[in-house]
């Protein structure tokens, strides 16, 4: 399925007045949700992953985001001294170069500028994400094999 077909599908769904449409073709799963007021697309989510991996990942992310909001309010001062490495692209986040290979980095590892921290898959291309700073990995903010957005925080690094 190419981008033109996806765009046509979004237009069709938004004009039809349907609240949600799910389409599964091979290893591509598309969900389109529209608002009832303006019939404009609210969320368009395109994921290319085996279904066994996509479904278990969705539940922990939703559950973890709710309780994390009140807890993160207190340590905001502590995290201000850390450098946040963000995603430069939209795609799927991988902590390993291949399923049978070791992780690129772990919490507590010391990294140098230019070290590969992860891989983000976009349009079947695997893009290596390199460190912008030298320091120590304090926290990994994204689960392996999770979808990430542009400018989404991936790692916290202590540059000292």
N, C-alpha and C positions, 0 to 999 in steps of 0.2 A: 504494500500500500504506500503510495507516494504522498507528498505534502499536498498536492492539488486535490487528491481524493479526500484527504482528511479535512481540508478547508471546505470542500463542497458538502461533506457530511455535517460539519458544524453549522453551515448556513441552513441546510435542510432541517436539522433538528431545532434550531432556534425559530424557524418560521412555522414549524408544525405545532407548537404549543405543548409539546411533551416535556415533562420535567426532567427525565433522565433516560439516557440510552447507553447500553453496553454492547460492544462489538468485540468478538474474539475471532481472530483469523490466524491460524498457525501459532506462532510465538508472539504475536502482537495483540495487545489488549488495550482497547480504547473505551474510556468512560466520558460521556459528555453530560453535564448537568446544566440546566438553564433555570433562570429565575422566572417566576410566574408573572411579575409586573411588566418587565420590558421585553421578555423573551430573548434576552441576550445571553450568550454563554457566560456562565459564572466560573466554571472550572473545566479546563480541558486537560486531560491527563493521558499521555501516550507513554506506554511502557513496553519495552522489548526485553522480556525475560521469561524464562520458563515459569509456568503458573505455580509450580510447587514452591518456588522461591519467593514469588511476588506476594502471595496471600499471607504467609506467616509473618512477613516483615511489616505488613500494614497494621496489624493489631498492636504490637508492642510500641510502635511510634505514637499512636493515638493515645494509648494509656499513659505513656511516659510524659507526654507533653502537658497533661492536666496537672498532676501533682508537682511538676518541676517549677511552675510559675511562681508560687509563693516561696519556695525554697531558695530560688535564685535571687530574690530581692535582697537578702542580707549580704551575700558575698560579692556584691557588685563592686565594692571598694577594692577587694583583693584582686579581682580579675583586671582591674584597670592598669596594673603594672605589666600585664602579659600582652604579647603581640598576637593578634588573631589572624590566622591564615584562612583566606576565604576562597570559595570556588570561583574560578574565572569563567566557567561555562555551566550550562545546564546538562545534566546527564545522570549516569548511575555511578556511584562512588564505590570503589573497590580498594581494600587495604592490601591486597596481594597482587602480584603481576600475573599469577595463574592460580587455579584452585589447588594445585599440588606444591606451590612455592610458599616460603615463609612470608610473614607480614613485612611490609616496607619498614614500619616503625611501630614502637609501643610506647605507652606512657612511661616516662622516666628516661627514655633514650636521649642521648645528646646528638644533635643534628648540626650540620654545617650548611651555610648558604649554598644552594644548588643541589642539595640532596633530594632525591625523589621520595615524597611522603605518601603518595597514593596515585591511583589511576582513575580517571573519570571517562566513562564510555559515553560517547555522543555520536549517534548515527553510525554505529558499528566501528567507530574509530576510538582507539584507546589513547588518551592524552595523559602523559605523565605530568603530575603537579609537583613542582620543585619548591623547596623552601626559599622564602624571601629573606630569612634571617638565620643566624646561628643561635643556638640555645638548647634548652631542654624541653621536651614535650611534656606539658602539664596535663592536658586533657584532649581526648579525641571526641569531638562533638557529634559525629555521625556514625551510624552503624554500617557495617560492611554490607554491600549490595543494596544500599538505599538510594532512592532518587534524591538528587540535590538540585537546588536552584542557583541561578547566577548570584554571586555575592553572598552566598550562605556561608556562615562560619564553619570551618572544618576542624581546625586545630587551635589550641592555645599553647603558645610557646613562651617560656621564661627566657628573655634574652640575656640575663645576667650570668 
